[in-house]
Amino acid sequence: MLSAQHRLRSRADFSAVLRSRGHRVGSRLLVVHTHCPPDRRDQPTRVGFVVSKAVGGAVVRNRTKRRLRHLCAARLSAYDLGVDVVVRANPAAAEATSAELGAALDAALRVLRSRCARS
């Protein structure tokens, strides 16, 4: 479970990540957006989730969000301090196993870490 300090909550925070000039990596299952605001360099990493109706009904969306939240909580140490992350689920994520979602998340994190190291 993600603690309160590790959650993106406000619409303004989500918009800042999605509209920023940060990095974005996509796959068949997920799109991961990152943003590192200069005023948050020493703050904990925050993660938010976007699971639209295209993924499925309310039960499917909530199950997908719970699985993603659990996977991200286990990987918080992979993020640098002060990074805001938004994980957007594609419709295929509803039918994917937790192992497949974890693999897609790990692949995205590897790419994002290498991109962040270069910039």
C-alpha positions in Angstrom: 0.0 0.0 0.0 1.2 3.5 -0.8 1.4 5.8 2.2 -0.2 9.3 1.9 3.2 11.0 1.4 3.7 8.8 -1.7 0.4 9.5 -3.5 -0.4 12.1 -6.1 -3.9 13.4 -5.2 -4.8 16.8 -6.7 -5.8 17.4 -10.3 -3.1 20.1 -10.5 -0.4 17.6 -9.6 -1.6 15.1 -12.2 -1.8 17.9 -14.8 1.7 19.0 -14.0 3.1 15.6 -14.6 1.1 14.8 -17.8 1.8 18.2 -19.4 5.4 18.7 -18.3 8.4 18.2 -20.4 9.3 15.2 -18.3 9.8 11.7 -19.7 7.2 9.2 -21.0 7.5 5.6 -21.8 4.7 3.4 -23.2 4.0 -0.2 -23.8 1.0 -2.3 -24.7 -0.2 -2.3 -21.1 1.0 0.9 -19.5 2.2 4.5 -20.2 4.5 5.9 -17.4 5.0 9.7 -17.2 7.6 11.3 -14.9 8.2 14.8 -13.8 10.8 16.2 -11.4 9.8 19.7 -10.2 12.7 21.7 -8.9 11.0 22.6 -5.7 10.6 18.9 -4.7 14.1 17.6 -5.1 14.4 16.5 -1.4 10.8 15.3 -1.0 9.5 11.7 -1.3 8.5 10.2 -4.7 4.7 10.5 -5.4 2.8 8.1 -7.6 -0.7 8.5 -9.2 -2.8 6.3 -11.4 -5.1 6.9 -14.4 -7.4 4.1 -15.3 -10.1 5.2 -17.7 -13.4 3.6 -18.6 -11.8 2.2 -21.7 -10.1 -0.3 -19.4 -13.5 -1.7 -18.2 -16.3 -1.3 -15.7 -15.8 0.0 -12.2 -14.8 -3.4 -10.8 -12.2 -4.0 -13.4 -10.8 -0.4 -13.1 -10.5 -0.7 -9.4 -8.9 -4.1 -9.5 -6.4 -2.8 -12.1 -5.6 0.2 -9.9 -5.1 -1.9 -6.8 -2.7 -4.2 -8.7 -0.7 -1.2 -10.0 -0.7 0.4 -6.6 0.8 -2.7 -5.1 3.4 -3.1 -7.8 4.5 0.6 -7.5 4.7 0.4 -3.7 7.1 -2.5 -4.1 9.2 -0.4 -6.5 9.3 3.0 -4.8 13.0 2.6 -4.0 13.7 2.5 -7.8 12.6 6.1 -8.1 14.8 9.1 -7.3 13.7 11.5 -4.6 11.3 14.3 -5.7 10.0 12.5 -8.8 6.3 12.6 -9.6 5.1 9.6 -11.5 1.7 8.9 -13.2 1.0 5.4 -14.4 -1.7 5.3 -17.1 -3.3 1.9 -17.8 -4.1 0.9 -21.4 -7.2 -1.3 -22.0 -5.0 -4.4 -22.3 -4.0 -4.0 -18.7 -7.4 -5.3 -17.6 -6.6 -8.8 -18.9 -2.9 -8.8 -18.0 -1.6 -10.8 -15.1 0.2 -9.1 -12.2 3.5 -10.6 -13.5 2.9 -9.0 -16.9 2.0 -5.7 -15.4 5.1 -5.9 -13.2 7.3 -6.7 -16.2 5.9 -3.7 -18.1 6.4 -1.4 -15.1 10.0 -2.6 -14.6 10.8 -2.1 -18.3 9.4 1.4 -18.2 11.4 2.2 -15.1 14.6 1.0 -16.6 14.1 3.2 -19.7 13.1 6.2 -17.5 16.1 5.9 -15.2 18.5 5.8 -18.2 16.8 8.8 -19.7 16.9 10.8 -16.5 20.6 9.9 -16.0 21.3 11.4 -19.5 19.4 14.7 -18.9 
